[in-house]
């Protein structure tokens, strides 16, 4: 089963399950998890091939949704489900195929469509990073700068570099993520409908959620509401964490 972190205590409110995006982990959501755990139980998972969860040869949305279903059945459901990017697609896949496990759904900055971009260059940049002799994240950042120009993207990727063991290592299964990237950026064309309350929450400065996606989103999630966080990009929970939390609380209240 997926590794997960658990914060807060069960209350009358449903457990909140947080699902991170590509190259992320539960630890990226630690501060938000703690703050949202004030009045409910909040669980954040490491997805397959990420963090401390198991490694697997397949990384498609049917498999990821199955992993989430296993966690929910173990912790008790239905849950309020929040997923960002890749995690948002996995959450949508679960809601469409196992709607009995989902009470309310929040999808952060992604739509149920296939995207044309690829993150393979980032996989290759991480694979090409010389890890010998790295003892500080600042040194890893300096070496990675030649392949990844954006300092914010470098900082995000380097959160998955483990420097505490005998030798530096990525807490990502880069080989499989690179090979399965078409599945990650794609969408399996899942049918069905999720009739539960749904919030499609986007960053106003992101181009991942577009007006032309709305019709398909409403077909699959007829009770979807749409909102944007001003000043936020694709990593809206990192760009505007307080505003992101406020939007979650307002929708889940």
ZIVENBEL-V896502 format. One record per run of one state. SS is the DSSP state (helix for helix, strand for strand, loop for the rest). FROM is the first residue (numbers start at 1). TO is the last residue. Records with the same first field share a line. If there is no record, write none. Layout:
SS: FROM-TO  FROM-TO
//
This chain:
loop: 1-3  8-15  20-25  37-41  46-49  51-60  76-78  85-85  98-98  109-119  129-136  145-150  159-160  163-168  171-171  173-173  180-180  186-197  204-210  221-223  230-235  240-240  253-253
strand: 4-7  16-19  42-45  50-50  79-84  102-108  161-162  169-170  172-172  198-203  224-229
helix: 26-36  61-75  86-97  99-101  120-128  137-144  151-158  174-179  181-185  211-220  236-239  241-252
//
